[in-house]
Amino acid sequence: MKRIKMLFLSAVMFGGIAAVNAQTSNMNSLSPRFGVKGGVNFATVTGDDFDSPDSRTSFHVGVLGEMPLTEMFSIQAEVLYSGQGFDADFEGSDGDKAEYQLDYINVPILAKVYVLDGLSLEVGPQFSFVVNEEFDFNPNSNDGDIDLEGTPAEAETFEFGVAAGLTFETSMGLFATGRYNMGLTDIIEDVDAKNSVFQIGIGYKF
């Protein structure tokens, strides 16, 4: 619990720095820029021990900072809450498919290349920390949750992966982004299963 509080405190501090530096960032195109973003996740897992489960539709939200190194290249770091996991193959009592909910704080560190005015390609490593893991038989209600902590199905607390995508940003700082996150480490010890997440989001840079 202490680790979760520290991660969220870091995100709040990150957002505070964004507000302080907003005017300076707009004055110089090579100055650091900060922003907020959020959007939809389509998450599942891949591996020999899972037979292509259906994707879980969830969300991501967080803050970001971009450090331009040249007019065409920059480094961007983000801190995001990301709902991941997958839908199970059977229905819960409320009629909807049960969900394996595996939620993370994701920290991608991305190299961004601007190929056209406002359009950038991005790729880099992603470091992820589990903040919630449960099996929910009734995703649309408050009951049906099974906490998996301490069971053989408990997820690893850390995941390493890669993220790649593209972003289009307007001159006003509004942007839309599409990204694919692929886990490189197994989510559960001795189980061949890795995260696979498509993200579509929007945001604003100061």
mmCIF file of the C-alpha atoms, coordinates in Angstrom:
data_MODEL
# 
_entry.id   MODEL 
# 
loop_
_atom_site.group_PDB 
_atom_site.id 
_atom_site.type_symbol 
_atom_site.label_atom_id 
_atom_site.label_alt_id 
_atom_site.label_comp_id 
_atom_site.label_asym_id 
_atom_site.label_entity_id 
_atom_site.label_seq_id 
_atom_site.pdbx_PDB_ins_code 
_atom_site.Cartn_x 
_atom_site.Cartn_y 
_atom_site.Cartn_z 
_atom_site.occupancy 
_atom_site.B_iso_or_equiv 
_atom_site.pdbx_formal_charge 
_atom_site.auth_seq_id 
_atom_site.auth_comp_id 
_atom_site.auth_asym_id 
_atom_site.auth_atom_id 
_atom_site.pdbx_PDB_model_num 
ATOM 1   C CA . MET A 1 1   ? 0.000   0.000   0.000   1.00 0.00 ? 1   MET A CA 1 
ATOM 2   C CA . LYS A 1 2   ? 2.907   2.336   0.753   1.00 0.00 ? 2   LYS A CA 1 
ATOM 3   C CA . ARG A 1 3   ? 4.271   1.766   -2.786  1.00 0.00 ? 3   ARG A CA 1 
ATOM 4   C CA . ILE A 1 4   ? 0.892   2.715   -4.300  1.00 0.00 ? 4   ILE A CA 1 
ATOM 5   C CA . LYS A 1 5   ? 0.740   5.927   -2.267  1.00 0.00 ? 5   LYS A CA 1 
ATOM 6   C CA . MET A 1 6   ? 4.264   6.857   -3.361  1.00 0.00 ? 6   MET A CA 1 
ATOM 7   C CA . LEU A 1 7   ? 3.397   6.299   -7.022  1.00 0.00 ? 7   LEU A CA 1 
ATOM 8   C CA . PHE A 1 8   ? 0.285   8.456   -6.844  1.00 0.00 ? 8   PHE A CA 1 
ATOM 9   C CA . LEU A 1 9   ? 2.172   11.150  -4.936  1.00 0.00 ? 9   LEU A CA 1 
ATOM 10  C CA . SER A 1 10  ? 4.726   11.190  -7.741  1.00 0.00 ? 10  SER A CA 1 
ATOM 11  C CA . ALA A 1 11  ? 1.926   11.648  -10.275 1.00 0.00 ? 11  ALA A CA 1 
ATOM 12  C CA . VAL A 1 12  ? 0.477   14.585  -8.305  1.00 0.00 ? 12  VAL A CA 1 
ATOM 13  C CA . MET A 1 13  ? 3.900   16.226  -8.063  1.00 0.00 ? 13  MET A CA 1 
ATOM 14  C CA . PHE A 1 14  ? 4.364   15.689  -11.792 1.00 0.00 ? 14  PHE A CA 1 
ATOM 15  C CA . GLY A 1 15  ? 1.104   17.527  -12.466 1.00 0.00 ? 15  GLY A CA 1 
ATOM 16  C CA . GLY A 1 16  ? 2.131   20.387  -10.167 1.00 0.00 ? 16  GLY A CA 1 
ATOM 17  C CA . ILE A 1 17  ? 5.374   20.876  -12.056 1.00 0.00 ? 17  ILE A CA 1 
ATOM 18  C CA . ALA A 1 18  ? 3.313   21.024  -15.255 1.00 0.00 ? 18  ALA A CA 1 
ATOM 19  C CA . ALA A 1 19  ? 1.293   23.979  -13.974 1.00 0.00 ? 19  ALA A CA 1 
ATOM 20  C CA . VAL A 1 20  ? 4.381   25.888  -12.832 1.00 0.00 ? 20  VAL A CA 1 
ATOM 21  C CA . ASN A 1 21  ? 6.154   25.463  -16.158 1.00 0.00 ? 21  ASN A CA 1 
ATOM 22  C CA . ALA A 1 22  ? 3.206   25.923  -18.526 1.00 0.00 ? 22  ALA A CA 1 
ATOM 23  C CA . GLN A 1 23  ? 3.956   29.483  -19.663 1.00 0.00 ? 23  GLN A CA 1 
ATOM 24  C CA . THR A 1 24  ? 7.689   28.869  -20.054 1.00 0.00 ? 24  THR A CA 1 
ATOM 25  C CA . SER A 1 25  ? 7.044   25.761  -22.139 1.00 0.00 ? 25  SER A CA 1 
ATOM 26  C CA . ASN A 1 26  ? 4.912   27.676  -24.614 1.00 0.00 ? 26  ASN A CA 1 
ATOM 27  C CA . MET A 1 27  ? 7.575   30.361  -25.110 1.00 0.00 ? 27  MET A CA 1 
ATOM 28  C CA . ASN A 1 28  ? 10.253  27.986  -26.382 1.00 0.00 ? 28  ASN A CA 1 
ATOM 29  C CA . SER A 1 29  ? 9.583   24.994  -28.644 1.00 0.00 ? 29  SER A CA 1 
ATOM 30  C CA . LEU A 1 30  ? 12.574  23.159  -27.147 1.00 0.00 ? 30  LEU A CA 1 
ATOM 31  C CA . SER A 1 31  ? 11.452  23.693  -23.546 1.00 0.00 ? 31  SER A CA 1 
ATOM 32  C CA . PRO A 1 32  ? 9.941   20.837  -21.510 1.00 0.00 ? 32  PRO A CA 1 
ATOM 33  C CA . ARG A 1 33  ? 6.195   20.414  -21.899 1.00 0.00 ? 33  ARG A CA 1 
ATOM 34  C CA . PHE A 1 34  ? 3.714   18.740  -19.585 1.00 0.00 ? 34  PHE A CA 1 
ATOM 35  C CA . GLY A 1 35  ? 0.219   17.433  -20.033 1.00 0.00 ? 35  GLY A CA 1 
ATOM 36  C CA . VAL A 1 36  ? -2.651  15.144  -19.115 1.00 0.00 ? 36  VAL A CA 1 
ATOM 37  C CA . LYS A 1 37  ? -4.215  12.285  -21.060 1.00 0.00 ? 37  LYS A CA 1 
ATOM 38  C CA . GLY A 1 38  ? -6.836  9.571   -20.834 1.00 0.00 ? 38  GLY A CA 1 
ATOM 39  C CA . GLY A 1 39  ? -8.680  7.077   -22.976 1.00 0.00 ? 39  GLY A CA 1 
ATOM 40  C CA . VAL A 1 40  ? -9.897  3.549   -23.614 1.00 0.00 ? 40  VAL A CA 1 
ATOM 41  C CA . ASN A 1 41  ? -8.027  0.252   -23.172 1.00 0.00 ? 41  ASN A CA 1 
ATOM 42  C CA . PHE A 1 42  ? -8.715  -2.996  -25.049 1.00 0.00 ? 42  PHE A CA 1 
ATOM 43  C CA . ALA A 1 43  ? -6.719  -5.462  -22.977 1.00 0.00 ? 43  ALA A CA 1 
ATOM 44  C CA . THR A 1 44  ? -6.100  -9.202  -23.103 1.00 0.00 ? 44  THR A CA 1 
ATOM 45  C CA . VAL A 1 45  ? -3.235  -11.646 -22.524 1.00 0.00 ? 45  VAL A CA 1 
ATOM 46  C CA . THR A 1 46  ? -1.229  -13.811 -24.902 1.00 0.00 ? 46  THR A CA 1 
ATOM 47  C CA . GLY A 1 47  ? 0.736   -17.000 -24.307 1.00 0.00 ? 47  GLY A CA 1 
ATOM 48  C CA . ASP A 1 48  ? 0.662   -20.774 -24.530 1.00 0.00 ? 48  ASP A CA 1 
ATOM 49  C CA . ASP A 1 49  ? -1.244  -21.110 -21.247 1.00 0.00 ? 49  ASP A CA 1 
ATOM 50  C CA . PHE A 1 50  ? -4.186  -18.939 -22.388 1.00 0.00 ? 50  PHE A CA 1 
ATOM 51  C CA . ASP A 1 51  ? -6.425  -19.631 -25.379 1.00 0.00 ? 51  ASP A CA 1 
ATOM 52  C CA . SER A 1 52  ? -6.879  -16.066 -26.705 1.00 0.00 ? 52  SER A CA 1 
ATOM 53  C CA . PRO A 1 53  ? -9.347  -14.742 -24.083 1.00 0.00 ? 53  PRO A CA 1 
ATOM 54  C CA . ASP A 1 54  ? -11.660 -11.892 -25.031 1.00 0.00 ? 54  ASP A CA 1 
ATOM 55  C CA . SER A 1 55  ? -10.441 -8.371  -24.378 1.00 0.00 ? 55  SER A CA 1 
ATOM 56  C CA . ARG A 1 56  ? -11.459 -6.388  -21.337 1.00 0.00 ? 56  ARG A CA 1 
ATOM 57  C CA . THR A 1 57  ? -12.571 -2.837  -22.133 1.00 0.00 ? 57  THR A CA 1 
ATOM 58  C CA . SER A 1 58  ? -11.291 -0.429  -19.505 1.00 0.00 ? 58  SER A CA 1 
ATOM 59  C CA . PHE A 1 59  ? -9.507  2.935   -19.310 1.00 0.00 ? 59  PHE A CA 1 
ATOM 60  C CA . HIS A 1 60  ? -6.207  4.709   -18.721 1.00 0.00 ? 60  HIS A CA 1 
ATOM 61  C CA . VAL A 1 61  ? -5.554  8.163   -17.285 1.00 0.00 ? 61  VAL A CA 1 
ATOM 62  C CA . GLY A 1 62  ? -2.490  10.075  -16.157 1.00 0.00 ? 62  GLY A CA 1 
ATOM 63  C CA . VAL A 1 63  ? 0.132   12.752  -16.723 1.00 0.00 ? 63  VAL A CA 1 
ATOM 64  C CA . LEU A 1 64  ? 3.104   13.164  -19.046 1.00 0.00 ? 64  LEU A CA 1 
ATOM 65  C CA . GLY A 1 65  ? 6.208   15.233  -19.626 1.00 0.00 ? 65  GLY A CA 1 
ATOM 66  C CA . GLU A 1 66  ? 8.013   15.754  -22.942 1.00 0.00 ? 66  GLU A CA 1 
ATOM 67  C CA . MET A 1 67  ? 11.628  16.907  -23.285 1.00 0.00 ? 67  MET A CA 1 
ATOM 68  C CA . PRO A 1 68  ? 12.462  18.027  -26.861 1.00 0.00 ? 68  PRO A CA 1 
ATOM 69  C CA . LEU A 1 69  ? 16.082  17.402  -27.854 1.00 0.00 ? 69  LEU A CA 1 
ATOM 70  C CA . THR A 1 70  ? 15.736  18.713  -31.409 1.00 0.00 ? 70  THR A CA 1 
ATOM 71  C CA . GLU A 1 71  ? 12.848  20.007  -33.511 1.00 0.00 ? 71  GLU A CA 1 
ATOM 72  C CA . MET A 1 72  ? 12.166  16.424  -34.669 1.00 0.00 ? 72  MET A CA 1 
ATOM 73  C CA . PHE A 1 73  ? 13.119  14.275  -31.671 1.00 0.00 ? 73  PHE A CA 1 
ATOM 74  C CA . SER A 1 74  ? 12.112  14.223  -28.014 1.00 0.00 ? 74  SER A CA 1 
ATOM 75  C CA . ILE A 1 75  ? 11.830  11.968  -24.966 1.00 0.00 ? 75  ILE A CA 1 
ATOM 76  C CA . GLN A 1 76  ? 8.440   11.570  -23.284 1.00 0.00 ? 76  GLN A CA 1 
ATOM 77  C CA . ALA A 1 77  ? 7.764   10.023  -19.888 1.00 0.00 ? 77  ALA A CA 1 
ATOM 78  C CA . GLU A 1 78  ? 4.297   9.204   -18.557 1.00 0.00 ? 78  GLU A CA 1 
ATOM 79  C CA . VAL A 1 79  ? 2.669   7.987   -15.348 1.00 0.00 ? 79  VAL A CA 1 
ATOM 80  C CA . LEU A 1 80  ? -0.653  6.266   -16.102 1.00 0.00 ? 80  LEU A CA 1 
ATOM 81  C CA . TYR A 1 81  ? -3.271  4.278   -14.240 1.00 0.00 ? 81  TYR A CA 1 
ATOM 82  C CA . SER A 1 82  ? -4.191  1.484   -16.668 1.00 0.00 ? 82  SER A CA 1 
ATOM 83  C CA . GLY A 1 83  ? -7.010  -1.057  -16.379 1.00 0.00 ? 83  GLY A CA 1 
ATOM 84  C CA . GLN A 1 84  ? -5.909  -4.344  -17.966 1.00 0.00 ? 84  GLN A CA 1 
ATOM 85  C CA . GLY A 1 85  ? -6.657  -8.078  -17.806 1.00 0.00 ? 85  GLY A CA 1 
ATOM 86  C CA . PHE A 1 86  ? -9.255  -9.916  -19.918 1.00 0.00 ? 86  PHE A CA 1 
ATOM 87  C CA . ASP A 1 87  ? -12.847 -11.145 -20.103 1.00 0.00 ? 87  ASP A CA 1 
ATOM 88  C CA . ALA A 1 88  ? -13.442 -14.718 -19.003 1.00 0.00 ? 88  ALA A CA 1 
ATOM 89  C CA . ASP A 1 89  ? -15.215 -17.256 -21.223 1.00 0.00 ? 89  ASP A CA 1 
ATOM 90  C CA . PHE A 1 90  ? -18.280 -17.614 -18.996 1.00 0.00 ? 90  PHE A CA 1 
ATOM 91  C CA . GLU A 1 91  ? -21.001 -15.242 -17.860 1.00 0.00 ? 91  GLU A CA 1 
ATOM 92  C CA . GLY A 1 92  ? -21.453 -13.911 -14.381 1.00 0.00 ? 92  GLY A CA 1 
ATOM 93  C CA . SER A 1 93  ? -24.797 -13.799 -12.576 1.00 0.00 ? 93  SER A CA 1 
ATOM 94  C CA . ASP A 1 94  ? -25.529 -10.332 -13.980 1.00 0.00 ? 94  ASP A CA 1 
ATOM 95  C CA . GLY A 1 95  ? -25.412 -11.701 -17.529 1.00 0.00 ? 95  GLY A CA 1 
ATOM 96  C CA . ASP A 1 96  ? -22.084 -10.123 -18.508 1.00 0.00 ? 96  ASP A CA 1 
ATOM 97  C CA . LYS A 1 97  ? -18.811 -11.955 -18.955 1.00 0.00 ? 97  LYS A CA 1 
ATOM 98  C CA . ALA A 1 98  ? -16.693 -12.206 -15.839 1.00 0.00 ? 98  ALA A CA 1 
ATOM 99  C CA . GLU A 1 99  ? -13.482 -10.159 -15.802 1.00 0.00 ? 99  GLU A CA 1 
ATOM 100 C CA . TYR A 1 100 ? -9.952  -10.784 -14.686 1.00 0.00 ? 100 TYR A CA 1 
ATOM 101 C CA . GLN A 1 101 ? -9.049  -7.267  -13.566 1.00 0.00 ? 101 GLN A CA 1 
ATOM 102 C CA . LEU A 1 102 ? -5.315  -6.564  -13.496 1.00 0.00 ? 102 LEU A CA 1 
ATOM 103 C CA . ASP A 1 103 ? -4.658  -2.860  -13.042 1.00 0.00 ? 103 ASP A CA 1 
ATOM 104 C CA . TYR A 1 104 ? -1.279  -1.144  -13.192 1.00 0.00 ? 104 TYR A CA 1 
ATOM 105 C CA . ILE A 1 105 ? 0.601   2.072   -12.774 1.00 0.00 ? 105 ILE A CA 1 
ATOM 106 C CA . ASN A 1 106 ? 2.399   2.208   -16.143 1.00 0.00 ? 106 ASN A CA 1 
ATOM 107 C CA . VAL A 1 107 ? 5.553   4.281   -16.628 1.00 0.00 ? 107 VAL A CA 1 
ATOM 108 C CA . PRO A 1 108 ? 6.510   4.340   -20.340 1.00 0.00 ? 108 PRO A CA 1 
ATOM 109 C CA . ILE A 1 109 ? 9.701   6.153   -21.412 1.00 0.00 ? 109 ILE A CA 1 
ATOM 110 C CA . LEU A 1 110 ? 9.263   6.919   -25.108 1.00 0.00 ? 110 LEU A CA 1 
ATOM 111 C CA . ALA A 1 111 ? 11.458  8.177   -27.923 1.00 0.00 ? 111 ALA A CA 1 
ATOM 112 C CA . LYS A 1 112 ? 9.315   10.415  -30.161 1.00 0.00 ? 112 LYS A CA 1 
ATOM 113 C CA . VAL A 1 113 ? 10.146  11.210  -33.781 1.00 0.00 ? 113 VAL A CA 1 
ATOM 114 C CA . TYR A 1 114 ? 8.114   13.913  -35.537 1.00 0.00 ? 114 TYR A CA 1 
ATOM 115 C CA . VAL A 1 115 ? 7.663   12.727  -39.122 1.00 0.00 ? 115 VAL A CA 1 
ATOM 116 C CA . LEU A 1 116 ? 5.200   15.495  -40.129 1.00 0.00 ? 116 LEU A CA 1 
ATOM 117 C CA . ASP A 1 117 ? 4.004   18.708  -38.547 1.00 0.00 ? 117 ASP A CA 1 
ATOM 118 C CA . GLY A 1 118 ? 2.153   17.553  -35.420 1.00 0.00 ? 118 GLY A CA 1 
ATOM 119 C CA . LEU A 1 119 ? 2.487   13.826  -36.214 1.00 0.00 ? 119 LEU A CA 1 
ATOM 120 C CA . SER A 1 120 ? 4.935   11.751  -34.182 1.00 0.00 ? 120 SER A CA 1 
ATOM 121 C CA . LEU A 1 121 ? 5.895   8.099   -33.895 1.00 0.00 ? 121 LEU A CA 1 
ATOM 122 C CA . GLU A 1 122 ? 6.843   6.824   -30.440 1.00 0.00 ? 122 GLU A CA 1 
ATOM 123 C CA . VAL A 1 123 ? 8.461   3.702   -29.021 1.00 0.00 ? 123 VAL A CA 1 
ATOM 124 C CA . GLY A 1 124 ? 10.207  2.729   -25.817 1.00 0.00 ? 124 GLY A CA 1 
ATOM 125 C CA . PRO A 1 125 ? 10.278  0.566   -22.686 1.00 0.00 ? 125 PRO A CA 1 
ATOM 126 C CA . GLN A 1 126 ? 7.453   0.467   -20.173 1.00 0.00 ? 126 GLN A CA 1 
ATOM 127 C CA . PHE A 1 127 ? 7.695   -0.300  -16.453 1.00 0.00 ? 127 PHE A CA 1 
ATOM 128 C CA . SER A 1 128 ? 4.463   -1.431  -14.798 1.00 0.00 ? 128 SER A CA 1 
ATOM 129 C CA . PHE A 1 129 ? 3.475   -1.911  -11.150 1.00 0.00 ? 129 PHE A CA 1 
ATOM 130 C CA . VAL A 1 130 ? 0.367   -3.857  -10.103 1.00 0.00 ? 130 VAL A CA 1 
ATOM 131 C CA . VAL A 1 131 ? -2.084  -1.880  -7.954  1.00 0.00 ? 131 VAL A CA 1 
ATOM 132 C CA . ASN A 1 132 ? -5.171  -4.112  -8.188  1.00 0.00 ? 132 ASN A CA 1 
ATOM 133 C CA . GLU A 1 133 ? -5.822  -7.770  -9.041  1.00 0.00 ? 133 GLU A CA 1 
ATOM 134 C CA . GLU A 1 134 ? -9.144  -9.548  -8.709  1.00 0.00 ? 134 GLU A CA 1 
ATOM 135 C CA . PHE A 1 135 ? -11.593 -11.805 -10.493 1.00 0.00 ? 135 PHE A CA 1 
ATOM 136 C CA . ASP A 1 136 ? -15.010 -10.162 -10.852 1.00 0.00 ? 136 ASP A CA 1 
ATOM 137 C CA . PHE A 1 137 ? -18.023 -12.358 -11.559 1.00 0.00 ? 137 PHE A CA 1 
ATOM 138 C CA . ASN A 1 138 ? -20.298 -9.289  -11.784 1.00 0.00 ? 138 ASN A CA 1 
ATOM 139 C CA . PRO A 1 139 ? -18.352 -6.464  -13.492 1.00 0.00 ? 139 PRO A CA 1 
ATOM 140 C CA . ASN A 1 140 ? -21.374 -4.116  -13.518 1.00 0.00 ? 140 ASN A CA 1 
ATOM 141 C CA . SER A 1 141 ? -22.158 -4.364  -9.807  1.00 0.00 ? 141 SER A CA 1 
ATOM 142 C CA . ASN A 1 142 ? -20.346 -4.113  -6.485  1.00 0.00 ? 142 ASN A CA 1 
ATOM 143 C CA . ASP A 1 143 ? -20.465 -7.812  -5.613  1.00 0.00 ? 143 ASP A CA 1 
ATOM 144 C CA . GLY A 1 144 ? -18.777 -10.839 -7.139  1.00 0.00 ? 144 GLY A CA 1 
ATOM 145 C CA . ASP A 1 145 ? -15.179 -9.714  -6.510  1.00 0.00 ? 145 ASP A CA 1 
ATOM 146 C CA . ILE A 1 146 ? -12.580 -12.328 -5.565  1.00 0.00 ? 146 ILE A CA 1 
ATOM 147 C CA . ASP A 1 147 ? -9.238  -10.999 -4.309  1.00 0.00 ? 147 ASP A CA 1 
ATOM 148 C CA . LEU A 1 148 ? -6.413  -13.142 -5.717  1.00 0.00 ? 148 LEU A CA 1 
ATOM 149 C CA . GLU A 1 149 ? -3.694  -11.870 -3.379  1.00 0.00 ? 149 GLU A CA 1 
ATOM 150 C CA . GLY A 1 150 ? -1.914  -14.768 -1.689  1.00 0.00 ? 150 GLY A CA 1 
ATOM 151 C CA . THR A 1 151 ? -3.342  -17.387 -4.080  1.00 0.00 ? 151 THR A CA 1 
ATOM 152 C CA . PRO A 1 152 ? -1.419  -19.374 -6.745  1.00 0.00 ? 152 PRO A CA 1 
ATOM 153 C CA . ALA A 1 153 ? -2.979  -17.043 -9.347  1.00 0.00 ? 153 ALA A CA 1 
ATOM 154 C CA . GLU A 1 154 ? -1.510  -13.905 -7.755  1.00 0.00 ? 154 GLU A CA 1 
ATOM 155 C CA . ALA A 1 155 ? 0.160   -11.699 -10.363 1.00 0.00 ? 155 ALA A CA 1 
ATOM 156 C CA . GLU A 1 156 ? 3.760   -10.586 -10.312 1.00 0.00 ? 156 GLU A CA 1 
ATOM 157 C CA . THR A 1 157 ? 4.016   -7.112  -8.791  1.00 0.00 ? 157 THR A CA 1 
ATOM 158 C CA . PHE A 1 158 ? 6.211   -5.799  -11.632 1.00 0.00 ? 158 PHE A CA 1 
ATOM 159 C CA . GLU A 1 159 ? 6.061   -6.138  -15.396 1.00 0.00 ? 159 GLU A CA 1 
ATOM 160 C CA . PHE A 1 160 ? 8.495   -5.012  -18.077 1.00 0.00 ? 160 PHE A CA 1 
ATOM 161 C CA . GLY A 1 161 ? 7.259   -4.352  -21.604 1.00 0.00 ? 161 GLY A CA 1 
ATOM 162 C CA . VAL A 1 162 ? 7.450   -2.127  -24.660 1.00 0.00 ? 162 VAL A CA 1 
ATOM 163 C CA . ALA A 1 163 ? 5.065   0.519   -25.969 1.00 0.00 ? 163 ALA A CA 1 
ATOM 164 C CA . ALA A 1 164 ? 4.732   1.825   -29.521 1.00 0.00 ? 164 ALA A CA 1 
ATOM 165 C CA . GLY A 1 165 ? 2.269   4.105   -31.257 1.00 0.00 ? 165 GLY A CA 1 
ATOM 166 C CA . LEU A 1 166 ? 1.598   7.444   -32.893 1.00 0.00 ? 166 LEU A CA 1 
ATOM 167 C CA . THR A 1 167 ? 0.249   10.807  -31.814 1.00 0.00 ? 167 THR A CA 1 
ATOM 168 C CA . PHE A 1 168 ? -1.229  13.740  -33.690 1.00 0.00 ? 168 PHE A CA 1 
ATOM 169 C CA . GLU A 1 169 ? -1.094  17.086  -31.892 1.00 0.00 ? 169 GLU A CA 1 
ATOM 170 C CA . THR A 1 170 ? -2.746  20.351  -32.899 1.00 0.00 ? 170 THR A CA 1 
ATOM 171 C CA . SER A 1 171 ? -1.158  23.787  -32.508 1.00 0.00 ? 171 SER A CA 1 
ATOM 172 C CA . MET A 1 172 ? -3.449  24.357  -29.491 1.00 0.00 ? 172 MET A CA 1 
ATOM 173 C CA . GLY A 1 173 ? -1.866  21.467  -27.580 1.00 0.00 ? 173 GLY A CA 1 
ATOM 174 C CA . LEU A 1 174 ? -4.780  19.043  -27.983 1.00 0.00 ? 174 LEU A CA 1 
ATOM 175 C CA . PHE A 1 175 ? -3.703  15.603  -29.157 1.00 0.00 ? 175 PHE A CA 1 
ATOM 176 C CA . ALA A 1 176 ? -5.033  12.160  -30.047 1.00 0.00 ? 176 ALA A CA 1 
ATOM 177 C CA . THR A 1 177 ? -2.962  9.025   -29.695 1.00 0.00 ? 177 THR A CA 1 
ATOM 178 C CA . GLY A 1 178 ? -3.065  5.312   -30.515 1.00 0.00 ? 178 GLY A CA 1 
ATOM 179 C CA . ARG A 1 179 ? -0.689  2.850   -28.870 1.00 0.00 ? 179 ARG A CA 1 
ATOM 180 C CA . TYR A 1 180 ? 0.053   -0.842  -28.419 1.00 0.00 ? 180 TYR A CA 1 
ATOM 181 C CA . ASN A 1 181 ? 1.618   -2.115  -25.194 1.00 0.00 ? 181 ASN A CA 1 
ATOM 182 C CA . MET A 1 182 ? 3.215   -5.563  -25.181 1.00 0.00 ? 182 MET A CA 1 
ATOM 183 C CA . GLY A 1 183 ? 4.396   -7.240  -21.994 1.00 0.00 ? 183 GLY A CA 1 
ATOM 184 C CA . LEU A 1 184 ? 7.748   -9.018  -22.149 1.00 0.00 ? 184 LEU A CA 1 
ATOM 185 C CA . THR A 1 185 ? 7.552   -10.693 -18.738 1.00 0.00 ? 185 THR A CA 1 
ATOM 186 C CA . ASP A 1 186 ? 4.887   -13.154 -17.548 1.00 0.00 ? 186 ASP A CA 1 
ATOM 187 C CA . ILE A 1 187 ? 2.089   -11.731 -15.429 1.00 0.00 ? 187 ILE A CA 1 
ATOM 188 C CA . ILE A 1 188 ? 2.011   -14.840 -13.192 1.00 0.00 ? 188 ILE A CA 1 
ATOM 189 C CA . GLU A 1 189 ? 5.022   -16.872 -12.090 1.00 0.00 ? 189 GLU A CA 1 
ATOM 190 C CA . ASP A 1 190 ? 5.533   -20.088 -14.110 1.00 0.00 ? 190 ASP A CA 1 
ATOM 191 C CA . VAL A 1 191 ? 2.588   -19.231 -16.395 1.00 0.00 ? 191 VAL A CA 1 
ATOM 192 C CA . ASP A 1 192 ? 3.145   -18.312 -20.055 1.00 0.00 ? 192 ASP A CA 1 
ATOM 193 C CA . ALA A 1 193 ? 0.893   -15.242 -20.194 1.00 0.00 ? 193 ALA A CA 1 
ATOM 194 C CA . LYS A 1 194 ? 1.798   -11.678 -21.103 1.00 0.00 ? 194 LYS A CA 1 
ATOM 195 C CA . ASN A 1 195 ? -0.208  -8.473  -21.309 1.00 0.00 ? 195 ASN A CA 1 
ATOM 196 C CA . SER A 1 196 ? -1.390  -7.209  -24.695 1.00 0.00 ? 196 SER A CA 1 
ATOM 197 C CA . VAL A 1 197 ? -3.121  -3.808  -24.667 1.00 0.00 ? 197 VAL A CA 1 
ATOM 198 C CA . PHE A 1 198 ? -4.377  -1.427  -27.376 1.00 0.00 ? 198 PHE A CA 1 
ATOM 199 C CA . GLN A 1 199 ? -4.972  2.131   -26.190 1.00 0.00 ? 199 GLN A CA 1 
ATOM 200 C CA . ILE A 1 200 ? -6.832  5.020   -27.822 1.00 0.00 ? 200 ILE A CA 1 
ATOM 201 C CA . GLY A 1 201 ? -6.659  8.334   -26.023 1.00 0.00 ? 201 GLY A CA 1 
ATOM 202 C CA . ILE A 1 202 ? -6.829  12.102  -26.087 1.00 0.00 ? 202 ILE A CA 1 
ATOM 203 C CA . GLY A 1 203 ? -5.030  14.717  -24.051 1.00 0.00 ? 203 GLY A CA 1 
ATOM 204 C CA . TYR A 1 204 ? -3.691  18.221  -23.719 1.00 0.00 ? 204 TYR A CA 1 
ATOM 205 C CA . LYS A 1 205 ? -0.135  19.599  -23.433 1.00 0.00 ? 205 LYS A CA 1 
ATOM 206 C CA . PHE A 1 206 ? 0.555   22.906  -21.737 1.00 0.00 ? 206 PHE A CA 1 
# 
